[in-house]
Amino acid sequence: MKVVYKVLASLVAAEVAVQAMMVVLGDAGLFKYVERGGVIDKATAESGGIQFPEFFAFVVHGVNGMMVIPVIALLLLISSFFAKIPGAVRGAALVVLLVVVQVSLGLLGHQIPALGALHGLNALLLFSAAVHAARRGRGAANAEVSDPDRPGARVETVV
């Protein structure tokens, strides 16, 4: 279960990185679209008339942020109860809390654009918390593998 915890925490961190990549890709494509004469207004957006190749990045960002990352974070929290890693529950709970804050800031940012700055800052906090949880899981998983007192354990020696 320690490996599951480590993998899930690593996935959260990787998904946050994907989020950053997708939003910047979408923004760059949007600016290029407007620069070439494309128009962005409410009518165009509601009609689905916005056509530029990078638009898919906004869709990926939305689906990842609203569904994929929250599910992975919840699975991380569940696995933390069984992983028997010191501080795992607290670390996973922090990740879940930061995901809730991130989703809230993302949704509220459409009404209050200044929250976009907090959305970006919280993404960095979430990434850091997930990396920290993964590193904690990695250390615990490695200790389990190299524990010579455990039956069937593999002991590695460096010469």
Secondary structure, 3 states (H helix, E strand, C coil): CHHHHHHHHHHHHHHHHHHHHHHHHHHHHHHHHHHCCCCCCHHHHHHCCCCCHHHHHHHHHHHHHHHHHHHHHHHHHHHHHHHCCCCHHHHHHHHHHHHHHHHHHHHHCCCCCCHHHHHHHHHHHHHHHHHHHHHHHHHHHHHHHCCCCCCCCCCCCCC
